[in-house]
C-alpha cells in the first residue's frame, strides 16, 4: 500500500463520502481514490477509474456503462 500524499489527503477531505473508495464502471474494480485517480464527470456525477484506458472507454460510450453491471 502506497502512503497517501498531502494532495491525496486534501482530495479525500473534500469527498462527500468515506471511505474514499470508488467503483470503476468499466471493469468493476474497487479504487482507492487519490489525487491522480482518473475521473470523468457526467450529469453532475463523478465517476472514478482504475486506469486512463478505462476512462477513455467510458467517455467514448458512457450510456453503455451507466446501465451496466457495475453502475453504483
N, C-alpha and C positions, 0 to 999 in steps of 0.2 A: 504494500500500500504506500503510495506516494504521499508525503506530508502535504497538507494544504498550504498554499501560499497566501500572502496578505490579500491578493486580488480574489482568490477563491473565497476567503472568509467574508470579504465585503460583498461579493455577489450573493453568497448564501444568506447573509443577513437581510438582503432585500427580497428574497423569495417569500411568497405568501404561504409557504408550507414547509414542514420539516418532517422527516429528514429530507435533505436535498438530493432526492433520487428521482430520476426521470425514466420514462419507458420509451425506447426508440420505436416509433410507429411502423418502421420498415421491417425490422427483424425481431422486435420484441425484447431486445437486450435491456437490462437494467443499467442505468448510467448514474454514476456519482457526478452530480452537476458541479462543474468547475468553471473558472473564468474562461477557459479555452474550449469549453464544450460547444460543438456546432449547434446553432439554434435556427429556427425558422418561425416567423410569426405569421399567422393566418387568422383572420376574423377575430382579432384581439386575444388570441390564444398563442402561447409559445410552445413549440414542440422542440424536444431535445433529441440529439442523435449521437450514436456511438462513433460515427465517422463522417467526414465530409462527403464521402461517396453516398452514404445513406441520405444525407441532407439533400444532395443533388437529385437522387432518385425520387425522394418525396416531393421536392419542388417542381419536378417535371410533371407529376400527376398526383397532386395531393388527394383528390377525391377518391382515388382507388384505395388509399391508406386510411382515410377518415372512416370508411365503412369496414375496414379490415379487422382481423382478429385481435390486433394489438392496440386498437384505439382505446385510450383510457376512458 
